[in-house]
Amino acid sequence: MPSASRGLDGGKLVNGRKGHIVTDSLGLLLVVAVTAANVGDREAATGPLTRLRELRRDICLVWADGG
């Protein structure tokens, strides 16, 4: 992969890429996204949540961590 898709997250001490997942209450994967590590979690969440809304219109509640 190109080096442009890699980054450094100083807070989590991750160098490279980070994965962002959306699961249902049983832990089954609904959406997966991979971003450069320097992309903030709040910014990276918009893509998977938008995709989730397109795929599953019946989702009405989403829980997320403090980020």
Biopython code that builds the backbone (N, CA, C, O; Angstrom):
import numpy as np
from Bio.PDB.StructureBuilder import StructureBuilder

atoms = [
    (1, "MET", "N", (0.845, -1.183, 0.000)),
    (1, "MET", "CA", (0.000, 0.000, 0.000)),
    (1, "MET", "C", (0.887, 1.243, 0.000)),
    (1, "MET", "O", (2.011, 1.206, 0.502)),
    (2, "PRO", "N", (0.396, 2.319, -0.551)),
    (2, "PRO", "CA", (1.181, 3.545, -0.580)),
    (2, "PRO", "C", (1.418, 4.106, 0.816)),
    (2, "PRO", "O", (0.621, 3.903, 1.732)),
    (3, "SER", "N", (2.525, 4.811, 0.952)),
    (3, "SER", "CA", (2.859, 5.376, 2.263)),
    (3, "SER", "C", (1.870, 6.471, 2.665)),
    (3, "SER", "O", (1.802, 6.820, 3.843)),
    (4, "ALA", "N", (1.107, 7.020, 1.725)),
    (4, "ALA", "CA", (0.118, 8.048, 2.058)),
    (4, "ALA", "C", (-1.017, 7.481, 2.910)),
    (4, "ALA", "O", (-1.713, 8.235, 3.590)),
    (5, "SER", "N", (-1.211, 6.163, 2.882)),
    (5, "SER", "CA", (-2.268, 5.561, 3.679)),
    (5, "SER", "C", (-1.780, 5.170, 5.075)),
    (5, "SER", "O", (-2.498, 4.511, 5.827)),
    (6, "ARG", "N", (-0.563, 5.579, 5.415)),
    (6, "ARG", "CA", (0.007, 5.281, 6.728)),
    (6, "ARG", "C", (0.183, 6.588, 7.497)),
    (6, "ARG", "O", (0.273, 7.661, 6.899)),
    (7, "GLY", "N", (0.231, 6.493, 8.811)),
    (7, "GLY", "CA", (0.418, 7.677, 9.629)),
    (7, "GLY", "C", (0.828, 7.284, 11.030)),
    (7, "GLY", "O", (0.960, 6.099, 11.335)),
    (8, "LEU", "N", (1.032, 8.277, 11.887)),
    (8, "LEU", "CA", (1.433, 8.046, 13.268)),
    (8, "LEU", "C", (0.415, 8.683, 14.203)),
    (8, "LEU", "O", (0.161, 9.885, 14.127)),
    (9, "ASP", "N", (-0.162, 7.881, 15.077)),
    (9, "ASP", "CA", (-1.060, 8.375, 16.122)),
    (9, "ASP", "C", (-0.247, 8.424, 17.404)),
    (9, "ASP", "O", (0.009, 7.388, 18.018)),
    (10, "GLY", "N", (0.160, 9.618, 17.811)),
    (10, "GLY", "CA", (0.985, 9.776, 18.997)),
    (10, "GLY", "C", (0.273, 9.425, 20.282)),
    (10, "GLY", "O", (0.915, 8.987, 21.237)),
    (11, "GLY", "N", (-1.034, 9.603, 20.335)),
    (11, "GLY", "CA", (-1.795, 9.301, 21.543)),
    (11, "GLY", "C", (-1.896, 7.814, 21.820)),
    (11, "GLY", "O", (-1.744, 7.381, 22.963)),
    (12, "LYS", "N", (-2.150, 7.030, 20.786)),
    (12, "LYS", "CA", (-2.281, 5.572, 20.944)),
    (12, "LYS", "C", (-0.986, 4.844, 20.629)),
    (12, "LYS", "O", (-0.907, 3.623, 20.762)),
    (13, "LEU", "N", (0.035, 5.597, 20.209)),
    (13, "LEU", "CA", (1.329, 5.034, 19.841)),
    (13, "LEU", "C", (1.198, 3.963, 18.754)),
    (13, "LEU", "O", (1.799, 2.891, 18.831)),
    (14, "VAL", "N", (0.395, 4.289, 17.743)),
    (14, "VAL", "CA", (0.187, 3.396, 16.610)),
    (14, "VAL", "C", (0.851, 4.019, 15.391)),
    (14, "VAL", "O", (0.620, 5.184, 15.070)),
    (15, "ASN", "N", (1.678, 3.228, 14.720)),
    (15, "ASN", "CA", (2.316, 3.683, 13.499)),
    (15, "ASN", "C", (1.799, 2.820, 12.360)),
    (15, "ASN", "O", (1.974, 1.602, 12.384)),
    (16, "GLY", "N", (1.175, 3.416, 11.377)),
    (16, "GLY", "CA", (0.651, 2.662, 10.240)),
    (16, "GLY", "C", (-0.799, 2.956, 9.992)),
    (16, "GLY", "O", (-1.157, 4.063, 9.590)),
    (17, "ARG", "N", (-1.651, 1.957, 10.233)),
    (17, "ARG", "CA", (-3.080, 2.097, 9.956)),
    (17, "ARG", "C", (-3.890, 1.669, 11.168)),
    (17, "ARG", "O", (-3.418, 0.894, 12.000)),
    (18, "LYS", "N", (-5.109, 2.176, 11.263)),
    (18, "LYS", "CA", (-6.036, 1.781, 12.326)),
    (18, "LYS", "C", (-7.321, 1.265, 11.684)),
    (18, "LYS", "O", (-7.773, 1.768, 10.654)),
    (19, "GLY", "N", (-7.886, 0.259, 12.317)),
    (19, "GLY", "CA", (-9.152, -0.283, 11.852)),
    (19, "GLY", "C", (-10.292, 0.246, 12.703)),
    (19, "GLY", "O", (-10.147, 0.408, 13.914)),
    (20, "HIS", "N", (-11.420, 0.515, 12.073)),
    (20, "HIS", "CA", (-12.615, 1.003, 12.757)),
    (20, "HIS", "C", (-13.747, 0.063, 12.371)),
    (20, "HIS", "O", (-13.993, -0.162, 11.186)),
    (21, "ILE", "N", (-14.436, -0.485, 13.364)),
    (21, "ILE", "CA", (-15.486, -1.466, 13.082)),
    (21, "ILE", "C", (-16.794, -1.044, 13.721)),
    (21, "ILE", "O", (-16.820, -0.333, 14.726)),
    (22, "VAL", "N", (-17.879, -1.499, 13.113)),
    (22, "VAL", "CA", (-19.221, -1.355, 13.672)),
    (22, "VAL", "C", (-19.774, -2.768, 13.770)),
    (22, "VAL", "O", (-19.795, -3.504, 12.783)),
    (23, "THR", "N", (-20.224, -3.145, 14.967)),
    (23, "THR", "CA", (-20.791, -4.476, 15.174)),
    (23, "THR", "C", (-22.219, -4.346, 15.702)),
    (23, "THR", "O", (-22.629, -3.282, 16.167)),
    (24, "ASP", "N", (-22.960, -5.438, 15.623)),
    (24, "ASP", "CA", (-24.277, -5.449, 16.251)),
    (24, "ASP", "C", (-24.126, -5.915, 17.696)),
    (24, "ASP", "O", (-23.008, -6.127, 18.165)),
    (25, "SER", "N", (-25.225, -6.073, 18.390)),
    (25, "SER", "CA", (-25.171, -6.429, 19.807)),
    (25, "SER", "C", (-24.637, -7.841, 20.050)),
    (25, "SER", "O", (-24.279, -8.174, 21.180)),
    (26, "LEU", "N", (-24.578, -8.667, 19.016)),
    (26, "LEU", "CA", (-24.005, -10.005, 19.132)),
    (26, "LEU", "C", (-22.524, -10.036, 18.776)),
    (26, "LEU", "O", (-21.875, -11.075, 18.895)),
    (27, "GLY", "N", (-21.991, -8.896, 18.338)),
    (27, "GLY", "CA", (-20.589, -8.823, 17.948)),
    (27, "GLY", "C", (-20.330, -9.138, 16.494)),
    (27, "GLY", "O", (-19.175, -9.255, 16.085)),
    (28, "LEU", "N", (-21.385, -9.278, 15.696)),
    (28, "LEU", "CA", (-21.226, -9.552, 14.270)),
    (28, "LEU", "C", (-20.861, -8.273, 13.529)),
    (28, "LEU", "O", (-21.454, -7.222, 13.771)),
    (29, "LEU", "N", (-19.889, -8.359, 12.631)),
    (29, "LEU", "CA", (-19.429, -7.184, 11.891)),
    (29, "LEU", "C", (-20.505, -6.656, 10.952)),
    (29, "LEU", "O", (-21.133, -7.421, 10.219)),
    (30, "LEU", "N", (-20.711, -5.355, 10.980)),
    (30, "LEU", "CA", (-21.625, -4.695, 10.051)),
    (30, "LEU", "C", (-20.858, -3.840, 9.061)),
    (30, "LEU", "O", (-21.161, -3.859, 7.868)),
    (31, "VAL", "N", (-19.855, -3.080, 9.539)),
    (31, "VAL", "CA", (-19.058, -2.194, 8.688)),
    (31, "VAL", "C", (-17.621, -2.203, 9.200)),
    (31, "VAL", "O", (-17.384, -2.213, 10.408)),
    (32, "VAL", "N", (-16.666, -2.199, 8.272)),
    (32, "VAL", "CA", (-15.249, -2.135, 8.605)),
    (32, "VAL", "C", (-14.612, -1.037, 7.773)),
    (32, "VAL", "O", (-14.893, -0.922, 6.580)),
    (33, "ALA", "N", (-13.749, -0.223, 8.392)),
    (33, "ALA", "CA", (-13.007, 0.806, 7.670)),
    (33, "ALA", "C", (-11.581, 0.827, 8.192)),
    (33, "ALA", "O", (-11.348, 0.624, 9.384)),
    (34, "VAL", "N", (-10.625, 1.071, 7.302)),
    (34, "VAL", "CA", (-9.220, 1.185, 7.674)),
    (34, "VAL", "C", (-8.750, 2.563, 7.247)),
    (34, "VAL", "O", (-8.943, 2.972, 6.103)),
    (35, "THR", "N", (-8.118, 3.288, 8.197)),
    (35, "THR", "CA", (-7.626, 4.630, 7.908)),
    (35, "THR", "C", (-6.166, 4.730, 8.327)),
    (35, "THR", "O", (-5.650, 3.864, 9.034)),
    (36, "ALA", "N", (-5.509, 5.792, 7.884)),
    (36, "ALA", "CA", (-4.160, 6.070, 8.368)),
    (36, "ALA", "C", (-4.239, 6.337, 9.868)),
    (36, "ALA", "O", (-5.241, 6.861, 10.353)),
    (37, "ALA", "N", (-3.196, 5.982, 10.597)),
    (37, "ALA", "CA", (-3.218, 6.091, 12.053)),
    (37, "ALA", "C", (-3.341, 7.537, 12.528)),
    (37, "ALA", "O", (-3.817, 7.774, 13.638)),
    (38, "ASN", "N", (-2.929, 8.499, 11.724)),
    (38, "ASN", "CA", (-3.000, 9.897, 12.153)),
    (38, "ASN", "C", (-4.381, 10.517, 11.967)),
    (38, "ASN", "O", (-4.575, 11.680, 12.323)),
    (39, "VAL", "N", (-5.344, 9.778, 11.422)),
    (39, "VAL", "CA", (-6.722, 10.265, 11.294)),
    (39, "VAL", "C", (-7.411, 10.041, 12.641)),
    (39, "VAL", "O", (-7.391, 8.931, 13.172)),
    (40, "GLY", "N", (-8.011, 11.079, 13.187)),
    (40, "GLY", "CA", (-8.668, 10.978, 14.487)),
    (40, "GLY", "C", (-9.870, 10.053, 14.450)),
    (40, "GLY", "O", (-10.540, 9.926, 13.425)),
    (41, "ASP", "N", (-10.137, 9.406, 15.582)),
    (41, "ASP", "CA", (-11.256, 8.464, 15.654)),
    (41, "ASP", "C", (-12.590, 9.138, 15.377)),
    (41, "ASP", "O", (-13.456, 8.551, 14.728)),
    (42, "ARG", "N", (-12.768, 10.354, 15.857)),
    (42, "ARG", "CA", (-14.026, 11.076, 15.630)),
    (42, "ARG", "C", (-14.232, 11.352, 14.148)),
    (42, "ARG", "O", (-15.338, 11.202, 13.630)),
    (43, "GLU", "N", (-13.166, 11.755, 13.471)),
    (43, "GLU", "CA", (-13.235, 12.028, 12.025)),
    (43, "GLU", "C", (-13.430, 10.732, 11.240)),
    (43, "GLU", "O", (-14.184, 10.708, 10.267)),
    (44, "ALA", "N", (-12.759, 9.658, 11.650)),
    (44, "ALA", "CA", (-12.840, 8.377, 10.938)),
    (44, "ALA", "C", (-14.203, 7.712, 11.101)),
    (44, "ALA", "O", (-14.586, 6.890, 10.269)),
    (45, "ALA", "N", (-14.937, 8.050, 12.147)),
    (45, "ALA", "CA", (-16.225, 7.403, 12.413)),
    (45, "ALA", "C", (-17.310, 7.835, 11.438)),
    (45, "ALA", "O", (-18.281, 7.103, 11.243)),
    (46, "THR", "N", (-17.174, 8.989, 10.829)),
    (46, "THR", "CA", (-18.241, 9.477, 9.956)),
    (46, "THR", "C", (-18.459, 8.577, 8.751)),
    (46, "THR", "O", (-19.601, 8.354, 8.350)),
    (47, "GLY", "N", (-17.380, 8.052, 8.161)),
    (47, "GLY", "CA", (-17.511, 7.178, 6.993)),
    (47, "GLY", "C", (-18.260, 5.884, 7.296)),
    (47, "GLY", "O", (-19.253, 5.579, 6.635)),
    (48, "PRO", "N", (-17.796, 5.111, 8.292)),
    (48, "PRO", "CA", (-18.510, 3.857, 8.610)),
    (48, "PRO", "C", (-19.946, 4.081, 9.070)),
    (48, "PRO", "O", (-20.820, 3.277, 8.744)),
    (49, "LEU", "N", (-20.212, 5.143, 9.812)),
    (49, "LEU", "CA", (-21.581, 5.382, 10.270)),
    (49, "LEU", "C", (-22.491, 5.798, 9.115)),
    (49, "LEU", "O", (-23.667, 5.437, 9.091)),
    (50, "THR", "N", (-21.960, 6.545, 8.172)),
    (50, "THR", "CA", (-22.729, 6.893, 6.973)),
    (50, "THR", "C", (-23.034, 5.641, 6.167)),
    (50, "THR", "O", (-24.154, 5.456, 5.692)),
    (51, "ARG", "N", (-22.034, 4.785, 6.015)),
    (51, "ARG", "CA", (-22.231, 3.533, 5.277)),
    (51, "ARG", "C", (-23.236, 2.639, 5.993)),
    (51, "ARG", "O", (-24.065, 2.000, 5.345)),
    (52, "LEU", "N", (-23.171, 2.588, 7.324)),
    (52, "LEU", "CA", (-24.126, 1.800, 8.101)),
    (52, "LEU", "C", (-25.547, 2.291, 7.850)),
    (52, "LEU", "O", (-26.467, 1.487, 7.701)),
    (53, "ARG", "N", (-25.726, 3.596, 7.802)),
    (53, "ARG", "CA", (-27.051, 4.173, 7.581)),
    (53, "ARG", "C", (-27.584, 3.810, 6.196)),
    (53, "ARG", "O", (-28.785, 3.602, 6.025)),
    (54, "GLU", "N", (-26.676, 3.734, 5.196)),
    (54, "GLU", "CA", (-27.092, 3.343, 3.843)),
    (54, "GLU", "C", (-27.492, 1.869, 3.791)),
    (54, "GLU", "O", (-28.450, 1.502, 3.110)),
    (55, "LEU", "N", (-26.755, 1.032, 4.510)),
    (55, "LEU", "CA", (-27.000, -0.411, 4.458)),
    (55, "LEU", "C", (-28.156, -0.853, 5.338)),
    (55, "LEU", "O", (-28.932, -1.728, 4.953)),
    (56, "ARG", "N", (-28.277, -0.256, 6.515)),
    (56, "ARG", "CA", (-29.258, -0.708, 7.502)),
    (56, "ARG", "C", (-30.065, 0.481, 8.000)),
    (56, "ARG", "O", (-29.708, 1.098, 9.004)),
    (57, "ARG", "N", (-31.134, 0.800, 7.315)),
    (57, "ARG", "CA", (-31.975, 1.942, 7.686)),
    (57, "ARG", "C", (-32.700, 1.714, 9.011)),
    (57, "ARG", "O", (-33.182, 2.669, 9.620)),
    (58, "ASP", "N", (-32.784, 0.462, 9.465)),
    (58, "ASP", "CA", (-33.522, 0.158, 10.698)),
    (58, "ASP", "C", (-32.714, 0.421, 11.966)),
    (58, "ASP", "O", (-33.272, 0.352, 13.061)),
    (59, "ILE", "N", (-31.420, 0.719, 11.857)),
    (59, "ILE", "CA", (-30.610, 1.013, 13.038)),
    (59, "ILE", "C", (-31.037, 2.358, 13.604)),
    (59, "ILE", "O", (-31.046, 3.360, 12.889)),
    (60, "CYS", "N", (-31.392, 2.386, 14.885)),
    (60, "CYS", "CA", (-31.866, 3.639, 15.477)),
    (60, "CYS", "C", (-31.032, 4.054, 16.692)),
    (60, "CYS", "O", (-31.219, 5.158, 17.204)),
    (61, "LEU", "N", (-30.121, 3.206, 17.166)),
    (61, "LEU", "CA", (-29.300, 3.531, 18.327)),
    (61, "LEU", "C", (-27.892, 3.028, 18.098)),
    (61, "LEU", "O", (-27.696, 1.875, 17.715)),
    (62, "VAL", "N", (-26.889, 3.900, 18.334)),
    (62, "VAL", "CA", (-25.485, 3.529, 18.177)),
    (62, "VAL", "C", (-24.767, 3.936, 19.446)),
    (62, "VAL", "O", (-24.897, 5.071, 19.905)),
    (63, "TRP", "N", (-24.004, 3.002, 20.019)),
    (63, "TRP", "CA", (-23.171, 3.285, 21.177)),
    (63, "TRP", "C", (-21.734, 3.433, 20.715)),
    (63, "TRP", "O", (-21.276, 2.671, 19.864)),
    (64, "ALA", "N", (-21.018, 4.400, 21.264)),
    (64, "ALA", "CA", (-19.604, 4.617, 20.911)),
    (64, "ALA", "C", (-18.814, 4.914, 22.176)),
    (64, "ALA", "O", (-19.386, 5.229, 23.219)),
    (65, "ASP", "N", (-17.495, 4.811, 22.075)),
    (65, "ASP", "CA", (-16.666, 5.128, 23.233)),
    (65, "ASP", "C", (-16.540, 6.635, 23.385)),
    (65, "ASP", "O", (-17.161, 7.389, 22.636)),
    (66, "GLY", "N", (-15.760, 7.069, 24.326)),
    (66, "GLY", "CA", (-15.657, 8.491, 24.653)),
    (66, "GLY", "C", (-15.032, 9.361, 23.585)),
    (66, "GLY", "O", (-15.195, 10.581, 23.623)),
    (67, "GLY", "N", (-14.312, 8.769, 22.617)),
    (67, "GLY", "CA", (-13.650, 9.546, 21.572)),
    (67, "GLY", "C", (-14.626, 10.257, 20.708)),
    (67, "GLY", "O", (-14.230, 10.958, 19.777)),
]
sb = StructureBuilder()
sb.init_structure("model")
sb.init_model(0)
sb.init_chain("A")
sb.init_seg("    ")
for serial, (resi, resn, name, xyz) in enumerate(atoms, 1):
    if name == "N":
        sb.init_residue(resn, " ", resi, " ")
    sb.init_atom(name, np.array(xyz, "f"), 0.0, 1.0, " ", f" {name:<3s}", serial, name[0])
structure = sb.get_structure()
